[in-house]
Amino acid sequence: MRSETRLLSLLSLFASGRAYTAAELAARFDVTPRTVRRDIAALRELGYIISSIPGLAGGYRAESRTVLPPLQLEAGEALATAVGLALLRGAGLDTEYANSATTKLQAMLPAAMRATVADIAAAVSVSEGNVPGVDIGALIALASAINASTIATFDYRKMRRTEADDHTSSPRRVEPIRLVVFGAHWYLYAFDLDRDDHRVFRLDRMSQVHATTLTVTPREHPDAEAAVSAAVTTTAYPHTVVLRTAASAEEAKEWFPTRSATITEAADGARITCGFWDLRWVAATLTGIPAEIEVLHPPELIDSLRDHAARAQAVVDASTP
């Protein structure tokens, strides 16, 4: 076995996390313990942290997996990875590491595929004001806390609707449950320990995000994606509107995007639930729907529709010769 092949095989063995004695490794690769020690020294020179465990039952074990062994990717796998890296900026997670990783992957690709990745990187952009602005460090900290079932802390700034609204940040301690991408934003669904309730937080309003070492026992919770959808489409607004239409849910999604409304199938058609700041805007919106719509809630919306119809009729009367 060539020394390069043996080094890759050693890395694969050490990836398991267990320790191996020099005698075990020598027998596996049919070499002398001296050759094994020379291979270990070569790996250390390459940056892999491999510790020596003293004693009769000692041996070698990799202490750090922060440096990955060389990946053997097929052309299609390398292309898929490179395309994903090129699209990171669309998720608001573009970093210097994404750029360097893309450069390395492009070097592995055939010329035609390399050109495809370059085309995608050049063609994809996010318009001004629409980048989610998520800090990748915060995302990593929250993901770590979710998987380790530990408490996370951060400062949170609420949305400022008027000049009178408080724009300062408040400290939060939560049991993080799930990260959800909805519309153009990243959200955290968590149990707020200080408010004793489940809450939804937007990541771009967080700062000083930290995953603690305080473990918690996972508790029962509602569906995270449904909770985020409801928080974004209804509970954040003063008016919750519930509509019924004989059209299908798929048709309704053409009129009310799922990022602004919750749409479900019903025996007699579809239910549309959404939130609004001003019922006058709802009335104007409903007049443009190309299907029969019935208002189930709130009753005040009926009055807004009557006012809207009266104003429309007044415009028609004033414009008719």
Disulfide bonds with the S-S distance in Angstrom:
none
